[in-house]
Structure formats: C-alpha cells, structure tokens
Amino acid sequence: MNRKLDIVGVQIDLGASQKGVAMGPTAIRYAGLKAGLEKMDYEVRDKGDIIPLLDGDSRPDMLHYEQVIDANRRLYDEVYSTLSEGRIPVVLGGDHSIAAGSISAVSKFYENKGPIGVIWIDAHGDWNDNTTSRTGNMHGMPFSAVCGHGPDEMVDYGQKPHYVDVKHCVQVAGRDIDRLEIKKMKEAGMNTFPIYEIDKRGMYEVMQDAIRIASEGTVGIHLSFDVDAVDPAYAPGTGTPVYDGITAREAFLAAEMIAQSGKLISMDMVEVNPILDEVNRTGILASSLIHSAFGESVY
Ligand SMILES: [Mn+2]
C-alpha cells in the first residue's frame, strides 16, 4: 500500500449554521494526527490549511456560496496535485461542504482508470440541493453534488466534473434525513444503511456490505467521515449533533474494516467543533479514527 500521505485542512464553517468547525483541523492536528501516522511508518507531509475568502456573495438557497465554492475549488487543486504526486490525501474539515472539492478531485484523477466508491459515514444524508434544502446550508449538499445531483456549482470549476456513480456509494449511520432528501436519494438509487440496520445486523455485517458495494468494480474507496455519525456522548464537539448515534467502538470497527479492505484511496474527516468540545475529546476521536482507517491496530 501507498505509504505517502498528505494532510490538508480547510478552515471553513460557512457551510453550516453553527460556527466553530473552522477550528477543526487544528484540534485534529493537536490530538497527534501526524505523529500517530508516522509511528505506523507513513511518510506524512502537512500541506497546511485552506482559508476561505473573508467575504463573498450569498443567496438564501446557498448561503455563503461564493466562499464555499472558492474554498472547494482550491481544495480540488490541492487534492488533485497530491494524487498526481502519487500520495494519498487526508482532508480535515471544516464543515462537510469540503467533501465536494475533495471527492471531485479524486473522481476526476481516476477518471481514466475506473470509477471510485464512496463510503459516507454521517448522521445526515448530505443529499440536499438548493431546491430541497430548508436552510440553504451547503454542508447538507455535497454528497448529491459529487454524484451529479446538484448543486453543480459545488463541483464544477471548469474542469468538466467526473461524477461518482451512486451504485458505488453508501450512506452509513443516517438518522436525521429530510423528507425531500430521502425522496431524492431513493430516486437516484443510493445505497443506505441507516442506524436501524446497524442496530439489527451490527456494524460488522453492515460494513462488509458497504465495503463490497464501494469496492466492487472500482479503483478504490473514498471515506468521508462526519464525526456527527458518532453519538454525542462520545463526540460532543460537533455542530449538528443527533442523539442515539453509533458508539465510538462501532466507528473504530468501521474504520478498521476499511483499512483491512486495502481499498482506501483518500479520506475526509469533518465537522469537529472545538468550541462545543470537552478537552478536545472529539478532536482526539477524529485523529484516532484516521489512524484506524490507515491501519492502526492493537497488535
Ligand atoms: Mn455531513
């Protein structure tokens, strides 16, 4: 497996109502992200953070769209150049809107090799667009955008987007998804493993299916991990908490299984909010989950 990693952060919270996740990259770094990866014999380069424009246009259906899209365009360039150098991108949010730039770059980079799979672990669907969103918050839209179900502004920077095929995509641990969003996901044919599937079948079986869906016929898996998938008891530092989520152990199991699949080609860790956190425990959890996804184990 490729042992060269690039960390890139995005100090953005303009895609969310609750502010503070812009400080997420710092919290995850301070939790020991780089040192932990180096201990596992990765060569790690930290490319620093993308900082959004100080001002920009906004619309009620896409709040702060100019700043969000500009940051995503710059992230796209960073992730694409990392992949071009034969390295693996580890993207730190920031709010989840950044997955638009991140995944677009991965999908475009592998365009001629084959499709990519996406495993999206999140309490929310992130399948809204600007016509279905009740808030205009763009962190609720990136998953649909990368699949070509809008808003296209989030993923089209003039590069001719290479959309991800929903048949290789999985939503895991969903428990707070809007009615219109559900309709959109169903119509598009999204694969979903909501929280009750995890209750019924356990995380192990669910992740076996998720990994199969995202890896069969693909060049590899992009993991987009929103810490709000985890119950606020373990991850209090997040902007859009939803009670009764997965446990920290279930999150680790999911990450470990992705590592063991050998198919991980890139990842995002998003929505850590240090303002709402307790002595950085959510930052530490996020950092540790990245370590697990890249193969950290007890023995
Ligand atoms: Mn999310």
Residues whose N, C-alpha, C, O or C-beta is under 5 A from the ligand:
A	BS01	MN	H96 D122 H124 D126 H139 D226
